[in-house]
Amino acid sequence: MQFGIFTVSDVTTDPTTGETPTETERMRAMMRIAQHADQAGLDVFATGEHHNPPFVASSPTTLLGYLAASTGNIVLSTSTTLITTNDPVKIAEDYATLQVLSDGRMDLMMGRGNTGPVYPWFGQDIRQGIPLAFENYALLRRLWEEEVVDWEGRFRTPLQGFTSTPRPLDGVPPFVWHGSIRSPEIAEQAAYYGDGFLHNNIFWPIGHTKQMVNYYRRRFEHYGHGRADQAIVGLGGQAFMRRNSQDAWNEFRPYFDNAPVYGHGPSMEDFTTTTPLTVGSPQQVIERYAEMREHVGDYQRQLFLVDHAGLPLKTVLEQIDLLAEEVVPALRAEMEAKRPAHVPANPPSHAERVAAARAAEAEQAAEPVKEGENA
């Protein structure tokens, strides 16, 4: 199973010091966080995509391309690529380039984002969000899978004889997740294509997460991609840890109370009860997240948000170390001990996807030619 971190790239004032990092400082901190996660042995680093303050992750492939050259093992991903407001041609080009630069050490998650004004900023209508997600992704797949594309749709100019460059590494496109918090249509889309589904449930009760994941699983099986329990699932999460639980509560409370994303709303006590946010000792985080499989089944990727709300870089790096040294080994051992042999432990790697593609090609080539087919 893969464990990692994701960033929303917020630039937030530290409520304990009153200091606000510059955008440059925040971006450099994100690079340091990803590199530290790689050195600590985490499996995934993912970045969101936003085009408005107070966020700075407006160009995910630029950041991930830099990290491809400055990390060695960690999978580089997105915790949203905006399929609705980015041109699918540019997505095809940018992420194939990242795939080549990282030697396949990447994947990406499609989503619609959580900022309504982004639609008119990029010339789109938010009321068409779901149709845009469907049409743009269908075109993206064709751009990756077909050498020459002729295409016409509702939301962009037609393509005639178009070839996206560079071509996907080894002729195999990146693995794709679809992320949605509340839209079953997106879970349906993920299931239809046999892609992964990630429910970033950081603001939601586990009952809602269970409902969305189970719907995706049923539809994955319906479309013939395997059994429901073999569907590729990821979850979001949040944690703040100190070895002493009360120290964690005392230290994190001012960040929680003042954070733009959830400050001035429910109390930290209520929020930790109703969402996956876990504030306490590493053992408490282990116990809380070990329960997730009881609700959603065996899953393949768990991402944690640890660098938000104005937390200083030093503190974030300490959180990564606690995850890597104490939480992840225990969770991995427990999750894998209970996973049935027929259920994938990880999302498919690039090497596995290439092997599957070559096996399918060999099987197709070995099929006997039907009588008269070449006449």
Secondary structure, 3 states (H helix, E strand, C coil): CEEEEEECCECCCCCCCCCCCCHHHHHHHHHHHHHHHHHHCCCEEEECCCCCCCECCCCHHHHHHHHHHHCCCCEEEECCEECCCCCHHHHHHHHHHHHHHCCCCECEEEECCCCCCHHHHCCCCHHHHHHHHHHHHHHHHHHHHCCCEEECCCCCCCEEEECCCCCCHHHCCCCEEEECCCCHHHHHHHHHHCCEEEECCCCCCHHHHHHHHHHHHHHHHHCCCCCHHHCCEEECCEEEECCCHHHHHHHHHHHHHHCCCCCCCCCHHHHHHHCCCEEECHHHHHHHHHCHHHHHCCCCEEEEECCCCCCCHHHHHHHHHHHHHHHHHHHHHHHHHHCCCCCCCCCCCHHHHHHHHHHHHHHHHHCCCCCCCCC
